[in-house]
Amino acid sequence: MKNVIKLFLPLVSLLIFSCANDSESDLLDPIPENVDDVNDDEIVDAVTFTADIQPIIANNCLGCHSSPPRNGAPFALVTFQQVSSRNGGVLRTVSLQTGQPGAMPPAGRIPQASIDLINQWIEDGLIE
């Protein structure tokens, strides 16, 4: 029995230590230096206009900011170009508390999660 243990112990040790990894870089995907070098399929967590922002705008803004604008709205927010060109103003006005001058939408503040998505979209580079 002792002979079996003497053979078994070195084999187990060899198996355990041969699977070790000393380099953290072998465990992580490399981070690209330039976002332009990343394939579109690799941008999983990026917030996009079509997937994330357009539904927020459609549900909260298009009642007035349609094309043509209604109810005294000064501009439309229908297309990517229209929304992206006014990104800072959209974020600022939806971030205001209900009742503050200029707060949008007039019916009440949108959920903070939606405001955070708009902010992330701007930080991610206004991806369509």
Residue frames as qw, qx, qy, qz and C-alpha x, y, z in Angstrom:
[[0.000, 0.884, 0.467, 0.000, 0.00, 0.00, 0.00],
 [0.320, -0.772, 0.102, 0.540, 2.88, 2.36, 0.80],
 [0.410, -0.082, 0.595, 0.686, 4.28, 1.78, -2.69],
 [0.176, 0.665, 0.641, 0.340, 0.98, 2.83, -4.26],
 [0.184, -0.933, -0.220, 0.219, 0.91, 6.00, -2.18],
 [0.439, -0.526, 0.337, 0.645, 4.53, 6.74, -3.12],
 [0.312, 0.195, 0.663, 0.652, 3.58, 6.49, -6.81],
 [0.018, 0.766, 0.619, 0.170, 0.23, 8.22, -6.49],
 [0.285, -0.823, -0.172, 0.461, 1.43, 11.30, -4.55],
 [0.295, -0.369, 0.396, 0.787, 4.02, 12.43, -7.15],
 [0.165, 0.368, 0.735, 0.545, 1.49, 11.94, -9.97],
 [0.115, -0.842, -0.526, 0.047, -1.13, 14.04, -8.22],
 [0.321, -0.719, 0.039, 0.616, 1.45, 16.73, -7.44],
 [0.313, -0.081, 0.577, 0.750, 2.58, 16.77, -11.05],
 [0.071, 0.597, 0.706, 0.374, -0.99, 17.18, -12.28],
 [0.209, -0.869, -0.371, 0.251, -1.77, 19.98, -9.86],
 [0.310, -0.689, 0.175, 0.631, 1.37, 22.01, -10.50],
 [0.360, 0.066, 0.638, 0.677, 1.45, 21.47, -14.25],
 [0.071, 0.724, 0.617, 0.301, -1.87, 23.32, -14.54],
 [0.293, -0.717, -0.220, 0.593, -0.59, 26.39, -12.74],
 [0.417, 0.733, 0.240, 0.481, -0.39, 29.72, -14.53],
 [0.515, -0.402, -0.192, 0.732, 2.15, 32.30, -13.48],
 [0.142, 0.015, 0.253, 0.957, 1.15, 35.04, -15.90],
 [0.283, 0.533, 0.518, -0.607, -1.99, 37.16, -15.45],
 [0.301, 0.488, -0.345, -0.743, -1.80, 38.21, -19.10],
 [0.126, 0.039, -0.944, -0.302, -2.48, 34.61, -20.15],
 [0.050, 0.424, 0.851, -0.305, -5.78, 34.75, -18.29],
 [0.201, 0.707, 0.290, -0.613, -7.11, 38.07, -19.66],
 [0.585, 0.638, 0.388, 0.317, -8.03, 39.17, -23.16],
 [0.424, -0.059, 0.044, 0.903, -5.77, 41.92, -24.38],
 [0.118, 0.819, 0.369, -0.424, -7.23, 45.42, -24.19],
 [0.570, 0.539, 0.305, 0.540, -7.00, 47.16, -27.55],
 [0.337, -0.289, -0.092, 0.891, -5.16, 50.47, -27.57],
 [0.203, 0.123, -0.249, -0.939, -7.47, 51.97, -30.15],
 [0.555, 0.294, 0.603, -0.491, -11.24, 51.40, -30.09],
 [0.588, 0.571, -0.254, -0.514, -11.20, 51.60, -33.90],
 [0.225, 0.396, -0.884, -0.109, -9.21, 48.35, -33.88],
 [0.365, 0.059, 0.837, -0.403, -12.06, 46.51, -32.13],
 [0.127, -0.235, -0.817, -0.511, -14.56, 44.55, -34.18],
 [0.467, -0.318, -0.076, -0.821, -18.19, 45.57, -33.75],
 [0.798, -0.254, -0.522, -0.162, -18.92, 42.11, -32.33],
 [0.569, -0.031, -0.562, 0.600, -16.47, 42.79, -29.50],
 [0.116, -0.210, 0.226, -0.944, -18.30, 45.92, -28.31],
 [0.354, -0.397, -0.844, -0.074, -20.82, 44.15, -26.12],
 [0.297, -0.579, -0.558, 0.515, -21.24, 46.56, -23.24],
 [0.108, -0.046, 0.140, 0.983, -21.29, 49.77, -25.26],
 [0.298, 0.611, 0.553, -0.481, -24.53, 51.73, -25.18],
 [0.221, 0.125, 0.596, 0.762, -25.87, 52.41, -28.68],
 [0.325, 0.121, -0.003, -0.938, -28.49, 54.79, -30.00],
 [0.570, -0.017, -0.603, -0.558, -30.52, 52.14, -31.80],
 [0.562, -0.183, -0.802, 0.092, -30.60, 49.57, -29.01],
 [0.396, -0.364, -0.608, 0.584, -30.66, 51.75, -25.90],
 [0.054, -0.274, -0.147, 0.949, -31.28, 55.46, -26.48],
 [0.256, -0.127, -0.536, -0.795, -33.88, 55.47, -29.25],
 [0.413, -0.476, -0.770, -0.103, -36.43, 53.56, -27.09],
 [0.287, -0.470, -0.454, 0.700, -35.96, 56.09, -24.25],
 [0.044, 0.177, -0.188, -0.965, -36.47, 58.99, -26.65],
 [0.305, -0.244, -0.719, -0.574, -39.47, 57.31, -28.30],
 [0.419, -0.512, -0.743, 0.099, -41.19, 56.66, -24.96],
 [0.354, -0.621, -0.381, 0.586, -40.46, 60.01, -23.33],
 [0.169, -0.451, 0.149, 0.864, -39.76, 62.70, -25.93],
 [0.112, 0.131, 0.706, 0.687, -41.52, 62.06, -29.23],
 [0.030, 0.716, 0.679, -0.159, -44.89, 63.22, -27.94],
 [0.034, 0.930, 0.076, -0.359, -43.55, 66.75, -28.49],
 [0.144, -0.681, 0.543, 0.470, -40.15, 66.40, -30.20],
 [0.719, 0.306, 0.610, 0.132, -41.53, 64.57, -33.24],
 [0.168, -0.208, 0.462, 0.845, -41.18, 65.65, -36.84],
 [0.138, 0.629, -0.150, 0.750, -42.63, 68.22, -37.06],
 [0.197, -0.041, -0.693, 0.692, -42.30, 69.21, -33.39],
 [0.357, -0.630, -0.543, -0.425, -45.56, 69.69, -31.45],
 [0.561, -0.735, -0.366, 0.107, -46.75, 71.36, -28.26],
 [0.091, -0.983, 0.154, -0.036, -44.21, 74.16, -28.54],
 [0.816, -0.298, 0.302, 0.393, -41.14, 71.93, -28.76],
 [0.118, 0.855, -0.256, -0.436, -38.42, 73.88, -30.58],
 [0.245, 0.532, -0.756, -0.292, -36.79, 70.92, -32.37],
 [0.935, 0.023, -0.209, -0.284, -37.28, 67.28, -33.33],
 [0.298, -0.540, 0.781, -0.101, -35.50, 64.33, -31.67],
 [0.914, 0.219, 0.094, -0.327, -36.39, 61.62, -34.16],
 [0.832, 0.460, -0.274, 0.141, -33.13, 60.66, -35.85],
 [0.820, -0.244, -0.125, 0.503, -29.70, 59.67, -34.58],
 [0.411, 0.366, 0.035, 0.834, -28.27, 62.90, -36.00],
 [0.278, -0.723, -0.154, -0.614, -30.86, 65.07, -34.24],
 [0.775, -0.621, -0.117, -0.028, -30.35, 63.40, -30.86],
 [0.813, -0.103, -0.056, 0.570, -26.57, 63.09, -31.06],
 [0.307, 0.509, 0.033, 0.803, -26.14, 66.74, -32.03],
 [0.372, -0.660, 0.042, -0.651, -28.10, 67.76, -28.90],
 [0.735, -0.131, -0.642, 0.177, -26.70, 65.07, -26.58],
 [0.294, 0.037, -0.512, 0.806, -25.48, 67.41, -23.83],
 [0.355, -0.171, 0.043, -0.918, -28.73, 69.36, -23.74],
 [0.758, -0.211, -0.496, -0.367, -30.79, 66.19, -23.65],
 [0.632, -0.111, -0.647, 0.413, -28.74, 64.82, -20.74],
 [0.091, 0.094, -0.363, 0.923, -28.89, 68.12, -18.87],
 [0.484, -0.194, -0.083, -0.849, -32.66, 68.59, -19.21],
 [0.800, -0.217, -0.504, -0.243, -33.60, 65.00, -18.34],
 [0.552, -0.001, -0.623, 0.555, -31.27, 65.14, -15.32],
 [0.164, -0.305, 0.226, -0.911, -33.17, 68.06, -13.77],
 [0.080, 0.247, 0.865, -0.429, -35.69, 67.33, -11.04],
 [0.014, -0.624, -0.705, -0.337, -39.39, 67.52, -11.87],
 [0.187, -0.906, -0.354, 0.138, -40.58, 71.10, -11.48],
 [0.415, -0.512, 0.204, 0.724, -37.20, 72.72, -12.13],
 [0.417, 0.770, -0.067, -0.479, -37.17, 75.20, -15.02],
 [0.389, 0.599, -0.621, -0.324, -36.32, 73.39, -18.26],
 [0.433, -0.192, 0.870, -0.139, -36.81, 69.89, -16.82],
 [0.656, 0.262, -0.436, -0.558, -37.83, 67.33, -19.44],
 [0.094, -0.453, -0.646, -0.607, -40.09, 65.60, -19.98],
 [0.263, -0.373, 0.133, -0.880, -42.69, 67.96, -18.52],
 [0.787, -0.326, -0.354, -0.386, -44.81, 65.03, -17.29],
 [0.746, -0.615, 0.245, -0.071, -42.08, 63.96, -14.85],
 [0.074, -0.706, 0.692, 0.128, -38.51, 62.81, -14.59],
 [0.846, 0.232, -0.450, -0.167, -37.48, 59.65, -16.41],
 [0.905, -0.414, -0.015, 0.095, -35.95, 56.80, -14.35],
 [0.277, -0.824, 0.454, 0.198, -32.36, 57.29, -13.21],
 [0.711, -0.068, 0.640, 0.283, -31.37, 54.12, -15.07],
 [0.562, 0.705, 0.367, 0.228, -32.43, 55.77, -18.34],
 [0.001, -0.985, 0.173, 0.009, -30.50, 58.94, -17.49],
 [0.559, -0.554, 0.574, 0.225, -27.46, 56.79, -16.72],
 [0.730, 0.288, 0.550, 0.285, -27.80, 55.07, -20.12],
 [0.363, 0.912, 0.120, 0.150, -27.87, 58.44, -21.89],
 [0.262, -0.882, 0.385, 0.075, -24.78, 59.51, -19.97],
 [0.695, -0.254, 0.625, 0.248, -23.00, 56.23, -20.78],
 [0.665, 0.596, 0.397, 0.211, -23.93, 56.58, -24.46],
 [0.161, 0.975, -0.128, 0.079, -22.29, 60.01, -24.51],
 [0.448, -0.701, 0.547, 0.094, -19.20, 58.68, -22.69],
 [0.768, 0.038, 0.605, 0.206, -19.00, 55.69, -25.09],
 [0.209, -0.268, 0.494, 0.800, -18.76, 58.10, -28.03],
 [0.532, 0.437, 0.095, -0.719, -22.36, 58.43, -29.33],
 [0.151, -0.110, 0.925, 0.332, -22.42, 55.04, -31.03],
 [0.564, 0.104, -0.235, -0.784, -25.25, 54.68, -33.51]]
